[in-house]
Amino acid sequence: MITVSPHIVVPNAGEASTWYARAFGAQEISRVPLPGDRVMSVEVRIGESAIHIGSEFPAAGILSPRSIGGTATVLQISTEDAKVLWSQALDAGAEERHPLAEQFWGELHGQLSDPFGHRWNVAQKIRDVPPDEIAAAAAEMFGQPATGSGSTDG
């Protein structure tokens, strides 16, 4: 079996595990505690996906997005009810970056920031859209002429 599981760094993994449970329904699988009520890491599951949450250790160069000034990574949660998950995350303290709205690629989709500096897309498939229509809409959105079939093959 081959899987990919993100490892994200936050100021305090124990606090983050609690927040992700409230916001996204994460279930804690395991925890590596340290002396003094610190937590090295926590593994959680959101749906079928494992996410490893590590505490910051600046002396070891292990830093969260808040400490380095942002992140280039976005985690996506695909769900059957984006509106419910979206509201739950906002109620838990997430910050809206892009509103939850129907998108040209056939999803109800929006983006949030969590209190630790990580970005999360919330997505729900609502309709099938042919790849050429997606490519044309994307090209129009970014002011480029449409080319190709929308394939992501390299």
ZITA-V7720 format. One record per residue. N is the residue number from 1. SS is DSSP state (H for helix, E for strand, L for the rest). PSI is psi in whole degrees, -180 to 180 (none if undefined). Layout:
BEGIN
n->{N & N}
ss->{SS & SS}
psi->{PSI & PSI}
END
This chain:
BEGIN
n->{1 & 2 & 3 & 4 & 5 & 6 & 7 & 8 & 9 & 10 & 11 & 12 & 13 & 14 & 15 & 16 & 17 & 18 & 19 & 20 & 21 & 22 & 23 & 24 & 25 & 26 & 27 & 28 & 29 & 30 & 31 & 32 & 33 & 34 & 35 & 36 & 37 & 38 & 39 & 40 & 41 & 42 & 43 & 44 & 45 & 46 & 47 & 48 & 49 & 50 & 51 & 52 & 53 & 54 & 55 & 56 & 57 & 58 & 59 & 60 & 61 & 62 & 63 & 64 & 65 & 66 & 67 & 68 & 69 & 70 & 71 & 72 & 73 & 74 & 75 & 76 & 77 & 78 & 79 & 80 & 81 & 82 & 83 & 84 & 85 & 86 & 87 & 88 & 89 & 90 & 91 & 92 & 93 & 94 & 95 & 96 & 97 & 98 & 99 & 100 & 101 & 102 & 103 & 104 & 105 & 106 & 107 & 108 & 109 & 110 & 111 & 112 & 113 & 114 & 115 & 116 & 117 & 118 & 119 & 120 & 121 & 122 & 123 & 124 & 125 & 126 & 127 & 128 & 129 & 130 & 131 & 132 & 133 & 134 & 135 & 136 & 137 & 138 & 139 & 140 & 141 & 142 & 143 & 144 & 145 & 146 & 147 & 148 & 149 & 150 & 151 & 152 & 153 & 154}
ss->{L & L & L & L & L & L & E & E & E & E & L & L & H & H & H & H & H & H & H & H & H & H & H & H & L & L & E & E & E & E & E & E & E & E & L & L & L & E & E & E & E & E & E & E & E & E & L & L & E & E & E & E & E & E & E & L & E & H & H & H & L & E & L & L & H & H & H & H & L & L & L & L & L & E & E & E & E & E & L & L & L & H & H & H & H & H & H & H & H & H & H & H & L & L & E & E & E & E & E & E & E & E & L & L & L & L & E & E & E & E & E & E & E & L & L & L & L & L & E & E & E & E & E & E & E & L & L & L & L & L & H & H & H & H & H & H & H & H & H & H & H & L & L & L & L & L & L & L & L & L & L & L & L & L}
psi->{139 & 130 & 162 & 125 & 124 & 146 & 117 & 151 & 135 & 164 & -41 & 109 & -36 & -47 & -41 & -40 & -43 & -43 & -45 & -31 & -45 & -44 & -43 & 4 & 23 & 143 & 126 & 131 & -46 & 163 & 140 & 100 & 156 & 163 & 154 & 31 & 21 & 159 & 126 & -52 & 159 & 137 & 129 & 163 & 132 & 109 & -126 & -1 & 136 & 139 & 132 & 128 & 120 & 143 & 154 & 140 & 81 & -37 & -25 & 5 & 16 & 104 & 148 & 167 & -34 & -36 & -27 & 1 & 20 & -177 & 150 & 0 & 140 & 130 & 140 & 133 & 117 & 129 & 163 & -10 & 82 & -35 & -41 & -49 & -39 & -50 & -42 & -44 & -43 & -42 & -31 & -10 & 9 & 156 & 130 & 129 & -47 & 130 & 152 & 118 & 159 & 131 & 158 & -20 & 5 & 18 & 151 & 119 & 140 & 170 & 138 & 159 & 137 & 171 & -7 & 0 & 4 & 147 & 142 & 128 & 141 & 126 & 144 & 122 & 130 & -18 & 157 & 136 & 128 & 143 & -37 & -33 & -39 & -46 & -42 & -42 & -39 & -43 & -42 & -43 & -39 & 11 & 33 & 151 & 141 & 138 & 157 & -169 & 2 & 5 & 146 & 11 & 142 & none}
END
